[in-house]
């Protein structure tokens, strides 16, 4: 927050510093280097040139470049360059014609005569330099804004995907869970009460802890454990579920609903109606390094489709956007014929 607040001031400060440096070179380089006393016409001319360079820089960056180069209009931009170079040369010529500044400076430095009264190499070089830096500055700003806009679109997309994921969980999962709890009330009242408490805790998490960009690892893991518990409640006797999750977890910020799609896909694609099915969850943590592995049975009937499904694709996209260069995600059938997903991620403190 503080960085975004001070960024405009830092940028303005750099601009002011750059112009002070250029002004210092223009006004004081010759007198300090040659140790000579210069006429007032020199100071006036250098000040006029500095003001024109400032105007040219910002006019080019803010108006010309956005209307020409950024819109792929190279011809008008080149005409502008030629026109401004000609205009500065014309200004230099008329000033020198009325003040004889070039010859006076040449005499003070020790030269007999200025070599060319019609073309000012210094003004030409300075104009090209300012135009070049101005154009580069404008293009860099354009690229940065485009990149920020693209990132914002990606973030909005991932937030929409998160909302869709929550919407998918809410109606079907909770409806089926309530049906399972209702059936449980006929056989075990205490277990049904515990299941209802778990369900309400999950609903609270979805309502209040997943609205922001970050939740906590502890809450995310607790939600995942509750999800597994309720899915086991709905499962048939052919399914074996094991969860190796440490009791003590070091709490760090994490994006919400990041681990859930991996869990949900295991139950969706790794369970058979009649055959024996197995799902294993392993969570390991070492400070900010988190590893989550899911291994489930793989049935040939699902071989034509990707067991990871849309959930895994969305998870990959979210990881790429939010944790670039801080994660690895591998998925596929292992040597034992089971489908394995392994996520390793470095969380931010």
C-alpha positions, 0 to 999 in steps of 0.5 A: 500500500505504501509503495503504491502511495509513494510511487508517483512521488518517486517518479516525479523526483527522478524526473526533477533530478534528471532535468536538474542534471541536464541543466547543470551540464548545459549551464555550467559544463563549459565555464567550469571546464574551460574556466572562462567568463561567459556572456549573458547571451550564453546563459539565456540561450542555454535556459531557452534550450532547456525549457524547449527540451522539457516541452519537447520531452513531455509533448512527445511522450504524452501526446505524439507517441500515443497518437503515432507509434502506439497506433502503428503510425510510423510515418507521422512520427518520423515527420514530427521528428524531422519537423522538431529538428528543423524547428530547433535548428531554425531557432538556433540559427536566428538566435545566433544571427542576432547575437553572434553567440557561436563566434563569441564562444569560439573566441573565448575558448580559443578558436578563430571562428565557429565552423558552421553558422547554419547547422548546430551540431550541439542542438541536433544531438541534444534534440535527438537524445531528448526525443530518443529518451522521451520515446523510450519512456513513453513506450515503456509506460505503455508496455507496463500499463498493458502488462498491468491491464493483462494481469488485472484481467487474469486476476479477475478471471481467476476470481471468477473461477474461484466464485464458480468453484464455490458455486459448484461446491455450495449447491451439490456438495451441501445438498448431498451432505445434508442428505447423508447427515439426514440418513445418519440421524436414524443410525447415529445421533452423535455422528450426525450432530458432529457432521452438522457442526462440520458442515456449518464450519465449512459454510462459515469458511466459504462465506467469510474467509474466501472473499479476499485475495488471501486466507490462512493456511490453517483455515484452508487445511481445516476446510480441506479436512472437513471436506474429506470427512464429509466425503467419507461420510457419503462414500461406500464401503469399497472406498479407503481414504487416508489423510497424513496431515500434520497436527501442527501447521505453521500459519502463512497466507495462501490463496483460498480454495487452492488445495480443494480442487485437488481433493475434489478431483480425487473423489470425483475421478478416483472412486468406483461404484463397485470396485475397491478404491483408494485415496491418499492425501499427504501434506508436508510443511517446512517453514514456507515450503508446502508439499501436498500430494494426492494419490488415487486409484485410476480406472481404465474407463476414465483413461479417455479423459484427463482425471485432473479435469477443469479443476486441475487446469484452473489450479495450474492457471491460478498458480502460474499467475499468483505464485510464478516461479514459486511452485511446481505441479506434476500430475499423471499415472505413476508406476503403480497404475495410480493417479498422482498429483504433487504440488510444491509451493513456497508461500509468502510470509 
